[in-house]
Amino acid sequence: MHCPGQDRQFWDKDAIFEVECARCGRSIEFFKDEASRRCGNCGLRMLNPRMDLGCASYCKFGAECIGGESHGIQKKDC
């Protein structure tokens, strides 16, 4: 099973975006499914400000998708 939210063929124009580095101000490109990126200029690792893994709390494949135990995700029955 491949999650439609993670399948790039279903992504819209907002799935890839840029964020200003908090340390040096340079642009860092994020894909919506990346948890963090390192600035190519100063090396600061920044968290993805748009990361939303809320679907993993109700999806039966959530724990497999993002490694549930390491991210505190618990399966819920729907």
All heavy atoms as a GROMACS GRO file, in nm:
protein
  608
    1MET      N    1   0.085  -0.119   0.000
    1MET     CA    2   0.000   0.000   0.000
    1MET      C    3   0.088   0.124   0.000
    1MET      O    4   0.178   0.139   0.080
    1MET     CB    5  -0.089  -0.005   0.125
    1MET     CG    6  -0.154   0.123   0.166
    1MET     SD    7  -0.275   0.174   0.046
    1MET     CE    8  -0.315   0.334   0.104
    2HIS      N    9   0.063   0.211  -0.094
    2HIS     CA   10   0.136   0.338  -0.099
    2HIS      C   11   0.038   0.449  -0.066
    2HIS      O   12  -0.067   0.462  -0.128
    2HIS     CB   13   0.196   0.358  -0.238
    2HIS     CG   14   0.292   0.472  -0.244
    2HIS    ND1   15   0.417   0.466  -0.187
    2HIS    CD2   16   0.282   0.594  -0.298
    2HIS    CE1   17   0.480   0.580  -0.208
    2HIS    NE2   18   0.399   0.660  -0.274
    3CYS      N   19   0.070   0.529   0.032
    3CYS     CA   20  -0.017   0.636   0.078
    3CYS      C   21  -0.035   0.741  -0.032
    3CYS      O   22   0.063   0.792  -0.084
    3CYS     CB   23   0.043   0.700   0.202
    3CYS     SG   24  -0.044   0.846   0.260
    4PRO      N   25  -0.160   0.776  -0.066
    4PRO     CA   26  -0.182   0.880  -0.167
    4PRO      C   27  -0.123   1.015  -0.127
    4PRO      O   28  -0.082   1.093  -0.212
    4PRO     CB   29  -0.333   0.890  -0.180
    4PRO     CG   30  -0.388   0.771  -0.113
    4PRO     CD   31  -0.284   0.720  -0.019
    5GLY      N   32  -0.116   1.043   0.002
    5GLY     CA   33  -0.059   1.169   0.048
    5GLY      C   34   0.091   1.176   0.026
    5GLY      O   35   0.149   1.284   0.020
    6GLN      N   36   0.156   1.061   0.015
    6GLN     CA   37   0.300   1.056  -0.006
    6GLN      C   38   0.336   1.028  -0.152
    6GLN      O   39   0.451   1.037  -0.190
    6GLN     CB   40   0.363   0.950   0.084
    6GLN     CG   41   0.336   0.968   0.230
    6GLN     CD   42   0.383   1.103   0.282
    6GLN    OE1   43   0.484   1.154   0.239
    6GLN    NE2   44   0.309   1.161   0.374
    7ASP      N   45   0.239   0.993  -0.233
    7ASP     CA   46   0.261   0.962  -0.374
    7ASP      C   47   0.269   1.093  -0.453
    7ASP      O   48   0.172   1.167  -0.462
    7ASP     CB   49   0.148   0.874  -0.426
    7ASP     CG   50   0.176   0.819  -0.564
    7ASP    OD1   51   0.260   0.877  -0.637
    7ASP    OD2   52   0.114   0.718  -0.600
    8ARG      N   53   0.382   1.120  -0.511
    8ARG     CA   54   0.406   1.249  -0.576
    8ARG      C   55   0.314   1.277  -0.695
    8ARG      O   56   0.297   1.391  -0.733
    8ARG     CB   57   0.552   1.261  -0.617
    8ARG     CG   58   0.641   1.272  -0.495
    8ARG     CD   59   0.785   1.292  -0.531
    8ARG     NE   60   0.862   1.302  -0.408
    8ARG     CZ   61   0.990   1.323  -0.404
    8ARG    NH1   62   1.059   1.336  -0.516
    8ARG    NH2   63   1.054   1.330  -0.289
    9GLN      N   64   0.253   1.175  -0.751
    9GLN     CA   65   0.161   1.201  -0.863
    9GLN      C   66   0.035   1.273  -0.818
    9GLN      O   67  -0.036   1.332  -0.898
    9GLN     CB   68   0.127   1.073  -0.939
    9GLN     CG   69   0.033   0.980  -0.868
    9GLN     CD   70  -0.004   0.860  -0.954
    9GLN    OE1   71   0.029   0.854  -1.072
    9GLN    NE2   72  -0.068   0.764  -0.894
   10PHE      N   73   0.005   1.269  -0.687
   10PHE     CA   74  -0.112   1.336  -0.632
   10PHE      C   75  -0.080   1.472  -0.570
   10PHE      O   76  -0.168   1.539  -0.519
   10PHE     CB   77  -0.182   1.248  -0.527
   10PHE     CG   78  -0.235   1.120  -0.584
   10PHE    CD1   79  -0.172   1.000  -0.557
   10PHE    CD2   80  -0.348   1.119  -0.664
   10PHE    CE1   81  -0.221   0.882  -0.609
   10PHE    CE2   82  -0.397   1.002  -0.716
   10PHE     CZ   83  -0.333   0.882  -0.689
   11TRP      N   84   0.046   1.512  -0.571
   11TRP     CA   85   0.085   1.638  -0.509
   11TRP      C   86   0.040   1.756  -0.594
   11TRP      O   87   0.036   1.750  -0.716
   11TRP     CB   88   0.235   1.644  -0.493
   11TRP     CG   89   0.287   1.558  -0.382
   11TRP    CD1   90   0.219   1.465  -0.310
   11TRP    CD2   91   0.420   1.555  -0.333
   11TRP    NE1   92   0.301   1.405  -0.219
   11TRP    CE2   93   0.425   1.459  -0.231
   11TRP    CE3   94   0.534   1.625  -0.366
   11TRP    CZ2   95   0.541   1.432  -0.160
   11TRP    CZ3   96   0.650   1.596  -0.296
   11TRP    CH2   97   0.653   1.502  -0.194
   12ASP      N   98   0.011   1.868  -0.525
   12ASP     CA   99  -0.023   1.990  -0.596
   12ASP      C  100   0.098   2.084  -0.595
   12ASP      O  101   0.205   2.048  -0.548
   12ASP     CB  102  -0.148   2.056  -0.537
   12ASP     CG  103  -0.130   2.098  -0.392
   12ASP    OD1  104  -0.015   2.105  -0.342
   12ASP    OD2  105  -0.231   2.126  -0.327
   13LYS      N  106   0.079   2.205  -0.644
   13LYS     CA  107   0.191   2.300  -0.656
   13LYS      C  108   0.250   2.342  -0.522
   13LYS      O  109   0.362   2.390  -0.517
   13LYS     CB  110   0.147   2.422  -0.734
   13LYS     CG  111   0.036   2.501  -0.670
   13LYS     CD  112  -0.002   2.622  -0.754
   13LYS     CE  113  -0.120   2.696  -0.700
   13LYS     NZ  114  -0.098   2.761  -0.574
   14ASP      N  115   0.177   2.324  -0.412
   14ASP     CA  116   0.226   2.363  -0.280
   14ASP      C  117   0.306   2.253  -0.210
   14ASP      O  118   0.350   2.270  -0.097
   14ASP     CB  119   0.108   2.403  -0.191
   14ASP     CG  120   0.038   2.527  -0.244
   14ASP    OD1  121   0.107   2.617  -0.296
   14ASP    OD2  122  -0.085   2.534  -0.233
   15ALA      N  123   0.325   2.140  -0.276
   15ALA     CA  124   0.395   2.026  -0.216
   15ALA      C  125   0.546   2.049  -0.207
   15ALA      O  126   0.613   1.987  -0.126
   15ALA     CB  127   0.365   1.898  -0.293
   16ILE      N  128   0.598   2.138  -0.291
   16ILE     CA  129   0.739   2.174  -0.287
   16ILE      C  130   0.745   2.325  -0.264
   16ILE      O  131   0.681   2.401  -0.336
   16ILE     CB  132   0.810   2.137  -0.418
   16ILE    CG1  133   0.796   1.987  -0.444
   16ILE    CG2  134   0.957   2.177  -0.412
   16ILE    CD1  135   0.843   1.944  -0.581
   17PHE      N  136   0.814   2.365  -0.160
   17PHE     CA  137   0.813   2.506  -0.121
   17PHE      C  138   0.946   2.546  -0.061
   17PHE      O  139   1.028   2.461  -0.028
   17PHE     CB  140   0.699   2.533  -0.021
   17PHE     CG  141   0.707   2.447   0.102
   17PHE    CD1  142   0.771   2.491   0.216
   17PHE    CD2  143   0.651   2.320   0.102
   17PHE    CE1  144   0.779   2.412   0.329
   17PHE    CE2  145   0.658   2.240   0.216
   17PHE     CZ  146   0.722   2.286   0.330
   18GLU      N  147   0.967   2.675  -0.048
   18GLU     CA  148   1.092   2.727   0.008
   18GLU      C  149   1.065   2.798   0.139
   18GLU      O  150   0.961   2.862   0.157
   18GLU     CB  151   1.159   2.821  -0.091
   18GLU     CG  152   1.205   2.750  -0.216
   18GLU     CD  153   1.278   2.841  -0.312
   18GLU    OE1  154   1.288   2.963  -0.287
   18GLU    OE2  155   1.325   2.789  -0.414
   19VAL      N  156   1.162   2.785   0.230
   19VAL     CA  157   1.156   2.848   0.362
   19VAL      C  158   1.288   2.922   0.382
   19VAL      O  159   1.394   2.874   0.341
   19VAL     CB  160   1.137   2.742   0.472
   19VAL    CG1  161   1.146   2.802   0.610
   19VAL    CG2  162   1.007   2.668   0.453
   20GLU      N  163   1.284   3.035   0.446
   20GLU     CA  164   1.405   3.112   0.474
   20GLU      C  165   1.477   3.050   0.594
   20GLU      O  166   1.416   3.022   0.697
   20GLU     CB  167   1.367   3.256   0.505
   20GLU     CG  168   1.484   3.348   0.517
   20GLU     CD  169   1.442   3.491   0.538
   20GLU    OE1  170   1.383   3.550   0.444
   20GLU    OE2  171   1.466   3.545   0.649
   21CYS      N  172   1.606   3.031   0.580
   21CYS     CA  173   1.688   2.977   0.688
   21CYS      C  174   1.685   3.073   0.806
   21CYS      O  175   1.704   3.194   0.790
   21CYS     CB  176   1.832   2.956   0.642
   21CYS     SG  177   1.944   2.900   0.774
   22ALA      N  178   1.663   3.018   0.925
   22ALA     CA  179   1.654   3.100   1.046
   22ALA      C  180   1.788   3.161   1.084
   22ALA      O  181   1.793   3.262   1.153
   22ALA     CB  182   1.600   3.016   1.161
   23ARG      N  183   1.897   3.103   1.039
   23ARG     CA  184   2.029   3.154   1.077
   23ARG      C  185   2.084   3.253   0.974
   23ARG      O  186   2.129   3.362   1.011
   23ARG     CB  187   2.128   3.039   1.094
   23ARG     CG  188   2.266   3.087   1.138
   23ARG     CD  189   2.368   2.976   1.147
   23ARG     NE  190   2.334   2.882   1.251
   23ARG     CZ  191   2.379   2.758   1.255
   23ARG    NH1  192   2.460   2.712   1.161
   23ARG    NH2  193   2.345   2.677   1.354
   24CYS      N  194   2.083   3.217   0.846
   24CYS     CA  195   2.151   3.302   0.747
   24CYS      C  196   2.057   3.368   0.646
   24CYS      O  197   2.102   3.453   0.570
   24CYS     CB  198   2.257   3.220   0.673
   24CYS     SG  199   2.191   3.099   0.559
   25GLY      N  200   1.931   3.327   0.644
   25GLY     CA  201   1.836   3.390   0.554
   25GLY      C  202   1.829   3.332   0.414
   25GLY      O  203   1.746   3.372   0.334
   26ARG      N  204   1.915   3.236   0.382
   26ARG     CA  205   1.911   3.173   0.251
   26ARG      C  206   1.787   3.086   0.238
   26ARG      O  207   1.728   3.043   0.336
   26ARG     CB  208   2.034   3.084   0.229
   26ARG     CG  209   2.160   3.156   0.195
   26ARG     CD  210   2.168   3.177   0.043
   26ARG     NE  211   2.289   3.243   0.004
   26ARG     CZ  212   2.399   3.181  -0.038
   26ARG    NH1  213   2.405   3.051  -0.044
   26ARG    NH2  214   2.504   3.252  -0.073
   27SER      N  215   1.749   3.057   0.116
   27SER     CA  216   1.631   2.978   0.088
   27SER      C  217   1.662   2.827   0.100
   27SER      O  218   1.765   2.781   0.051
   27SER     CB  219   1.582   3.009  -0.053
   27SER     OG  220   1.466   2.940  -0.081
   28ILE      N  221   1.573   2.754   0.167
   28ILE     CA  222   1.584   2.609   0.179
   28ILE      C  223   1.461   2.549   0.114
   28ILE      O  224   1.348   2.584   0.151
   28ILE     CB  225   1.592   2.563   0.326
   28ILE    CG1  226   1.712   2.628   0.396
   28ILE    CG2  227   1.599   2.411   0.336
   28ILE    CD1  228   1.717   2.602   0.545
   29GLU      N  229   1.481   2.459   0.019
   29GLU     CA  230   1.368   2.395  -0.049
   29GLU      C  231   1.324   2.270   0.027
   29GLU      O  232   1.406   2.186   0.061
   29GLU     CB  233   1.408   2.356  -0.191
   29GLU     CG  234   1.294   2.294  -0.270
   29GLU     CD  235   1.335   2.254  -0.410
   29GLU    OE1  236   1.416   2.161  -0.423
   29GLU    OE2  237   1.286   2.319  -0.504
   30PHE      N  238   1.196   2.261   0.055
   30PHE     CA  239   1.138   2.146   0.122
   30PHE      C  240   1.039   2.076   0.031
   30PHE      O  241   0.968   2.140  -0.046
   30PHE     CB  242   1.059   2.189   0.246
   30PHE     CG  243   1.141   2.207   0.370
   30PHE    CD1  244   1.187   2.333   0.405
   30PHE    CD2  245   1.170   2.101   0.452
   30PHE    CE1  246   1.262   2.352   0.520
   30PHE    CE2  247   1.244   2.119   0.567
   30PHE     CZ  248   1.290   2.245   0.601
   31PHE      N  249   1.034   1.944   0.041
   31PHE     CA  250   0.925   1.866  -0.013
   31PHE      C  251   0.832   1.841   0.104
   31PHE      O  252   0.878   1.826   0.218
   31PHE     CB  253   0.975   1.732  -0.069
   31PHE     CG  254   1.049   1.746  -0.198
   31PHE    CD1  255   1.175   1.805  -0.202
   31PHE    CD2  256   0.994   1.703  -0.317
   31PHE    CE1  257   1.244   1.818  -0.321
   31PHE    CE2  258   1.062   1.715  -0.436
   31PHE     CZ  259   1.188   1.773  -0.438
   32LYS      N  260   0.701   1.835   0.081
   32LYS     CA  261   0.606   1.830   0.192
   32LYS      C  262   0.624   1.709   0.283
   32LYS      O  263   0.587   1.713   0.399
   32LYS     CB  264   0.463   1.834   0.141
   32LYS     CG  265   0.413   1.707   0.077
   32LYS     CD  266   0.267   1.720   0.043
   32LYS     CE  267   0.209   1.586   0.002
   32LYS     NZ  268   0.065   1.595  -0.008
   33ASP      N  269   0.687   1.603   0.236
   33ASP     CA  270   0.703   1.482   0.316
   33ASP      C  271   0.838   1.474   0.389
   33ASP      O  272   0.867   1.376   0.455
   33ASP     CB  273   0.680   1.358   0.232
   33ASP     CG  274   0.780   1.344   0.118
   33ASP    OD1  275   0.850   1.442   0.085
   33ASP    OD2  276   0.786   1.233   0.060
   34GLU      N  277   0.921   1.578   0.379
   34GLU     CA  278   1.051   1.578   0.446
   34GLU      C  279   1.037   1.637   0.587
   34GLU      O  280   0.980   1.744   0.604
   34GLU     CB  281   1.152   1.661   0.369
   34GLU     CG  282   1.186   1.603   0.235
   34GLU     CD  283   1.281   1.691   0.157
   34GLU    OE1  284   1.256   1.813   0.147
   34GLU    OE2  285   1.379   1.637   0.107
   35ALA      N  286   1.092   1.568   0.684
   35ALA     CA  287   1.084   1.616   0.822
   35ALA      C  288   1.178   1.734   0.846
   35ALA      O  289   1.145   1.826   0.920
   35ALA     CB  290   1.117   1.504   0.919
   36SER      N  291   1.296   1.732   0.785
   36SER     CA  292   1.392   1.840   0.804
   36SER      C  293   1.487   1.847   0.685
   36SER      O  294   1.500   1.752   0.609
   36SER     CB  295   1.472   1.821   0.933
   36SER     OG  296   1.555   1.707   0.924
   37ARG      N  297   1.553   1.961   0.674
   37ARG     CA  298   1.655   1.982   0.570
   37ARG      C  299   1.768   2.064   0.632
   37ARG      O  300   1.747   2.142   0.723
   37ARG     CB  301   1.600   2.063   0.452
   37ARG     CG  302   1.498   1.999   0.363
   37ARG     CD  303   1.544   1.883   0.279
   37ARG     NE  304   1.654   1.906   0.190
   37ARG     CZ  305   1.647   1.921   0.060
   37ARG    NH1  306   1.531   1.920   0.000
   37ARG    NH2  307   1.755   1.937  -0.012
   38ARG      N  308   1.885   2.045   0.576
   38ARG     CA  309   2.002   2.122   0.620
   38ARG      C  310   2.025   2.236   0.520
   38ARG      O  311   2.022   2.214   0.400
   38ARG     CB  312   2.124   2.031   0.629
   38ARG     CG  313   2.244   2.098   0.693
   38ARG     CD  314   2.356   2.000   0.719
   38ARG     NE  315   2.320   1.890   0.807
   38ARG     CZ  316   2.315   1.894   0.939
   38ARG    NH1  317   2.340   2.007   1.002
   38ARG    NH2  318   2.285   1.788   1.010
   39CYS      N  319   2.050   2.354   0.572
   39CYS     CA  320   2.079   2.469   0.488
   39CYS      C  321   2.211   2.446   0.415
   39CYS      O  322   2.312   2.413   0.479
   39CYS     CB  323   2.086   2.597   0.572
   39CYS     SG  324   2.133   2.745   0.476
   40GLY      N  325   2.210   2.462   0.284
   40GLY     CA  326   2.331   2.443   0.205
   40GLY      C  327   2.435   2.551   0.227
   40GLY      O  328   2.552   2.533   0.194
   41ASN      N  329   2.395   2.663   0.286
   41ASN     CA  330   2.487   2.774   0.308
   41ASN      C  331   2.554   2.765   0.445
   41ASN      O  332   2.676   2.766   0.454
   41ASN     CB  333   2.412   2.906   0.293
   41ASN     CG  334   2.502   3.025   0.303
   41ASN    OD1  335   2.601   3.034   0.231
   41ASN    ND2  336   2.470   3.116   0.392
   42CYS      N  337   2.476   2.756   0.552
   42CYS     CA  338   2.534   2.762   0.686
   42CYS      C  339   2.530   2.629   0.762
   42CYS      O  340   2.589   2.616   0.868
   42CYS     CB  341   2.466   2.871   0.768
   42CYS     SG  342   2.296   2.831   0.819
   43GLY      N  343   2.455   2.530   0.710
   43GLY     CA  344   2.451   2.399   0.773
   43GLY      C  345   2.345   2.380   0.879
   43GLY      O  346   2.333   2.271   0.936
   44LEU      N  347   2.266   2.482   0.909
   44LEU     CA  348   2.161   2.469   1.010
   44LEU      C  349   2.056   2.368   0.964
   44LEU      O  350   2.011   2.371   0.850
   44LEU     CB  351   2.092   2.604   1.033
   44LEU     CG  352   1.975   2.603   1.132
   44LEU    CD1  353   2.025   2.578   1.273
   44LEU    CD2  354   1.899   2.735   1.125
   45ARG      N  355   2.019   2.275   1.051
   45ARG     CA  356   1.913   2.180   1.019
   45ARG      C  357   1.782   2.241   1.067
   45ARG      O  358   1.766   2.272   1.184
   45ARG     CB  359   1.935   2.045   1.087
   45ARG     CG  360   1.820   1.949   1.055
   45ARG     CD  361   1.851   1.804   1.081
   45ARG     NE  362   1.958   1.749   1.003
   45ARG     CZ  363   1.950   1.705   0.878
   45ARG    NH1  364   1.837   1.716   0.814
   45ARG    NH2  365   2.053   1.652   0.817
   46MET      N  366   1.689   2.258   0.973
   46MET     CA  367   1.559   2.316   1.006
   46MET      C  368   1.450   2.212   0.990
   46MET      O  369   1.452   2.132   0.898
   46MET     CB  370   1.529   2.435   0.915
   46MET     CG  371   1.611   2.557   0.951
   46MET     SD  372   1.559   2.706   0.864
   46MET     CE  373   1.386   2.715   0.900
   47LEU      N  374   1.352   2.217   1.080
   47LEU     CA  375   1.236   2.130   1.071
   47LEU      C  376   1.141   2.186   0.966
   47LEU      O  377   1.131   2.307   0.948
   47LEU     CB  378   1.164   2.122   1.206
   47LEU     CG  379   1.242   2.058   1.320
   47LEU    CD1  380   1.160   2.064   1.448
   47LEU    CD2  381   1.279   1.915   1.286
   48ASN      N  382   1.069   2.097   0.901
   48ASN     CA  383   0.972   2.138   0.800
   48ASN      C  384   0.854   2.204   0.871
   48ASN      O  385   0.782   2.139   0.947
   48ASN     CB  386   0.925   2.015   0.722
   48ASN     CG  387   0.827   2.047   0.613
   48ASN    OD1  388   0.767   2.153   0.609
   48ASN    ND2  389   0.809   1.952   0.523
   49PRO      N  390   0.829   2.332   0.847
   49PRO     CA  391   0.722   2.401   0.917
   49PRO      C  392   0.582   2.360   0.872
   49PRO      O  393   0.485   2.387   0.941
   49PRO     CB  394   0.747   2.549   0.883
   49PRO     CG  395   0.819   2.546   0.754
   49PRO     CD  396   0.902   2.420   0.757
   50ARG      N  397   0.572   2.289   0.760
   50ARG     CA  398   0.442   2.246   0.710
   50ARG      C  399   0.419   2.096   0.725
   50ARG      O  400   0.322   2.042   0.674
   50ARG     CB  401   0.428   2.281   0.562
   50ARG     CG  402   0.433   2.430   0.535
   50ARG     CD  403   0.402   2.456   0.390
   50ARG     NE  404   0.437   2.591   0.352
   50ARG     CZ  405   0.433   2.636   0.228
   50ARG    NH1  406   0.395   2.557   0.130
   50ARG    NH2  407   0.467   2.760   0.201
   51MET      N  408   0.508   2.029   0.797
   51MET     CA  409   0.495   1.884   0.813
   51MET      C  410   0.371   1.852   0.894
   51MET      O  411   0.350   1.905   1.002
   51MET     CB  412   0.620   1.830   0.885
   51MET     CG  413   0.628   1.683   0.889
   51MET     SD  414   0.669   1.627   0.724
   51MET     CE  415   0.710   1.461   0.755
   52ASP      N  416   0.286   1.768   0.839
   52ASP     CA  417   0.162   1.728   0.906
   52ASP      C  418   0.144   1.578   0.889
   52ASP      O  419   0.114   1.531   0.780
   52ASP     CB  420   0.042   1.803   0.847
   52ASP     CG  421  -0.090   1.765   0.913
   52ASP    OD1  422  -0.088   1.694   1.017
   52ASP    OD2  423  -0.194   1.807   0.862
   53LEU      N  424   0.165   1.505   0.997
   53LEU     CA  425   0.150   1.360   0.993
   53LEU      C  426   0.027   1.316   1.069
   53LEU      O  427   0.019   1.203   1.117
   53LEU     CB  428   0.275   1.293   1.050
   53LEU     CG  429   0.404   1.323   0.972
   53LEU    CD1  430   0.524   1.264   1.043
   53LEU    CD2  431   0.395   1.273   0.830
   54GLY      N  432  -0.070   1.405   1.080
   54GLY     CA  433  -0.193   1.373   1.153
   54GLY      C  434  -0.265   1.252   1.098
   54GLY      O  435  -0.331   1.180   1.171
   55CYS      N  436  -0.252   1.228   0.968
   55CYS     CA  437  -0.319   1.113   0.907
   55CYS      C  438  -0.270   0.982   0.967
   55CYS      O  439  -0.344   0.884   0.971
   55CYS     CB  440  -0.297   1.114   0.756
   55CYS     SG  441  -0.124   1.106   0.707
   56ALA      N  442  -0.147   0.979   1.016
   56ALA     CA  443  -0.091   0.855   1.071
   56ALA      C  444  -0.162   0.811   1.198
   56ALA      O  445  -0.157   0.694   1.235
   56ALA     CB  446   0.058   0.874   1.098
   57SER      N  447  -0.232   0.901   1.265
   57SER     CA  448  -0.301   0.864   1.388
   57SER      C  449  -0.427   0.783   1.362
   57SER      O  450  -0.473   0.712   1.449
   57SER     CB  451  -0.334   0.989   1.470
   57SER     OG  452  -0.428   1.069   1.400
   58TYR      N  453  -0.482   0.792   1.240
   58TYR     CA  454  -0.604   0.714   1.211
   58TYR      C  455  -0.586   0.614   1.098
   58TYR      O  456  -0.669   0.526   1.080
   58TYR     CB  457  -0.721   0.807   1.180
   58TYR     CG  458  -0.704   0.897   1.062
   58TYR    CD1  459  -0.726   0.852   0.933
   58TYR    CD2  460  -0.664   1.029   1.079
   58TYR    CE1  461  -0.708   0.937   0.825
   58TYR    CE2  462  -0.648   1.114   0.971
   58TYR     CZ  463  -0.671   1.068   0.844
   58TYR     OH  464  -0.653   1.152   0.739
   59CYS      N  465  -0.481   0.624   1.020
   59CYS     CA  466  -0.460   0.533   0.908
   59CYS      C  467  -0.407   0.400   0.959
   59CYS      O  468  -0.315   0.396   1.042
   59CYS     CB  469  -0.361   0.594   0.809
   59CYS     SG  470  -0.321   0.486   0.670
   60LYS      N  471  -0.462   0.289   0.907
   60LYS     CA  472  -0.417   0.158   0.954
   60LYS      C  473  -0.273   0.129   0.914
   60LYS      O  474  -0.210   0.041   0.970
   60LYS     CB  475  -0.511   0.048   0.907
   60LYS     CG  476  -0.512   0.023   0.759
   60LYS     CD  477  -0.610  -0.088   0.725
   60LYS     CE  478  -0.614  -0.116   0.576
   60LYS     NZ  479  -0.704  -0.227   0.546
   61PHE      N  480  -0.217   0.204   0.818
   61PHE     CA  481  -0.079   0.187   0.777
   61PHE      C  482   0.012   0.296   0.836
   61PHE      O  483   0.129   0.303   0.802
   61PHE     CB  484  -0.068   0.190   0.624
   61PHE     CG  485  -0.146   0.080   0.557
   61PHE    CD1  486  -0.265   0.109   0.495
   61PHE    CD2  487  -0.101  -0.050   0.560
   61PHE    CE1  488  -0.338   0.010   0.434
   61PHE    CE2  489  -0.173  -0.150   0.499
   61PHE     CZ  490  -0.293  -0.121   0.436
   62GLY      N  491  -0.040   0.380   0.923
   62GLY     CA  492   0.034   0.495   0.976
   62GLY      C  493   0.165   0.460   1.043
   62GLY      O  494   0.267   0.523   1.018
   63ALA      N  495   0.163   0.360   1.130
   63ALA     CA  496   0.285   0.322   1.201
   63ALA      C  497   0.391   0.272   1.104
   63ALA      O  498   0.509   0.302   1.120
   63ALA     CB  499   0.254   0.218   1.307
   64GLU      N  500   0.351   0.197   1.003
   64GLU     CA  501   0.446   0.148   0.904
   64GLU      C  502   0.500   0.262   0.820
   64GLU      O  503   0.617   0.264   0.783
   64GLU     CB  504   0.377   0.048   0.810
   64GLU     CG  505   0.332  -0.080   0.878
   64GLU     CD  506   0.248  -0.164   0.783
   64GLU    OE1  507   0.283  -0.174   0.665
   64GLU    OE2  508   0.147  -0.218   0.829
   65CYS      N  509   0.414   0.357   0.789
   65CYS     CA  510   0.449   0.468   0.700
   65CYS      C  511   0.558   0.556   0.759
   65CYS      O  512   0.654   0.590   0.692
   65CYS     CB  513   0.325   0.551   0.672
   65CYS     SG  514   0.351   0.693   0.565
   66ILE      N  515   0.545   0.592   0.886
   66ILE     CA  516   0.641   0.687   0.945
   66ILE      C  517   0.718   0.630   1.064
   66ILE      O  518   0.787   0.704   1.131
   66ILE     CB  519   0.571   0.817   0.988
   66ILE    CG1  520   0.467   0.791   1.095
   66ILE    CG2  521   0.512   0.888   0.869
   66ILE    CD1  522   0.418   0.916   1.160
   67GLY      N  523   0.707   0.500   1.089
   67GLY     CA  524   0.779   0.443   1.202
   67GLY      C  525   0.715   0.481   1.333
   67GLY      O  526   0.774   0.550   1.413
   68GLY      N  527   0.592   0.441   1.353
   68GLY     CA  528   0.505   0.482   1.462
   68GLY      C  529   0.564   0.494   1.600
   68GLY      O  530   0.547   0.594   1.666
   69GLU      N  531   0.637   0.393   1.645
   69GLU     CA  532   0.689   0.399   1.782
   69GLU      C  533   0.787   0.513   1.801
   69GLU      O  534   0.787   0.578   1.903
   69GLU     CB  535   0.753   0.265   1.818
   69GLU     CG  536   0.652   0.154   1.828
   69GLU     CD  537   0.716   0.021   1.859
   69GLU    OE1  538   0.837   0.019   1.891
   69GLU    OE2  539   0.646  -0.080   1.852
   70SER      N  540   0.868   0.539   1.700
   70SER     CA  541   0.967   0.646   1.714
   70SER      C  542   0.906   0.784   1.703
   70SER      O  543   0.967   0.882   1.739
   70SER     CB  544   1.078   0.630   1.610
   70SER     OG  545   1.025   0.645   1.480
   71HIS      N  546   0.783   0.794   1.652
   71HIS     CA  547   0.718   0.922   1.637
   71HIS      C  548   0.597   0.936   1.730
   71HIS      O  549   0.521   1.030   1.720
   71HIS     CB  550   0.672   0.943   1.492
   71HIS     CG  551   0.785   0.965   1.399
   71HIS    ND1  552   0.854   0.862   1.342
   71HIS    CD2  553   0.843   1.078   1.355
   71HIS    CE1  554   0.948   0.911   1.265
   71HIS    NE2  555   0.945   1.041   1.271
   72GLY      N  556   0.576   0.839   1.819
   72GLY     CA  557   0.467   0.849   1.915
   72GLY      C  558   0.330   0.828   1.853
   72GLY      O  559   0.230   0.871   1.909
   73ILE      N  560   0.323   0.760   1.740
   73ILE     CA  561   0.195   0.737   1.675
   73ILE      C  562   0.136   0.606   1.728
   73ILE      O  563   0.204   0.505   1.735
   73ILE     CB  564   0.212   0.726   1.522
   73ILE    CG1  565   0.272   0.854   1.468
   73ILE    CG2  566   0.082   0.691   1.454
   73ILE    CD1  567   0.188   0.978   1.489
   74GLN      N  568   0.012   0.612   1.765
   74GLN     CA  569  -0.059   0.493   1.810
   74GLN      C  570  -0.176   0.471   1.717
   74GLN      O  571  -0.246   0.564   1.680
   74GLN     CB  572  -0.108   0.509   1.953
   74GLN     CG  573   0.004   0.526   2.051
   74GLN     CD  574  -0.047   0.548   2.191
   74GLN    OE1  575  -0.166   0.562   2.214
   74GLN    NE2  576   0.042   0.550   2.285
   75LYS      N  577  -0.198   0.345   1.681
   75LYS     CA  578  -0.311   0.313   1.592
   75LYS      C  579  -0.441   0.330   1.667
   75LYS      O  580  -0.453   0.300   1.784
   75LYS     CB  581  -0.300   0.169   1.544
   75LYS     CG  582  -0.182   0.146   1.451
   75LYS     CD  583  -0.184   0.003   1.403
   75LYS     CE  584  -0.062  -0.024   1.318
   75LYS     NZ  585  -0.057  -0.163   1.273
   76LYS      N  586  -0.540   0.382   1.597
   76LYS     CA  587  -0.675   0.397   1.651
   76LYS      C  588  -0.770   0.322   1.561
   76LYS      O  589  -0.754   0.323   1.440
   76LYS     CB  590  -0.716   0.544   1.656
   76LYS     CG  591  -0.634   0.629   1.748
   76LYS     CD  592  -0.681   0.772   1.745
   76LYS     CE  593  -0.594   0.860   1.832
   76LYS     NZ  594  -0.634   1.000   1.824
   77ASP      N  595  -0.870   0.257   1.620
   77ASP     CA  596  -0.970   0.189   1.538
   77ASP      C  597  -1.068   0.293   1.487
   77ASP      O  598  -1.110   0.382   1.557
   77ASP     CB  599  -1.046   0.085   1.622
   77ASP     CG  600  -0.954  -0.030   1.663
   77ASP    OD1  601  -0.864  -0.062   1.583
   77ASP    OD2  602  -0.972  -0.086   1.772
   78CYS      N  603  -1.105   0.281   1.359
   78CYS     CA  604  -1.201   0.374   1.299
   78CYS      C  605  -1.339   0.314   1.301
   78CYS      O  606  -1.361   0.201   1.291
   78CYS     CB  607  -1.161   0.405   1.155
   78CYS     SG  608  -1.004   0.492   1.147
   0.00000   0.00000   0.00000
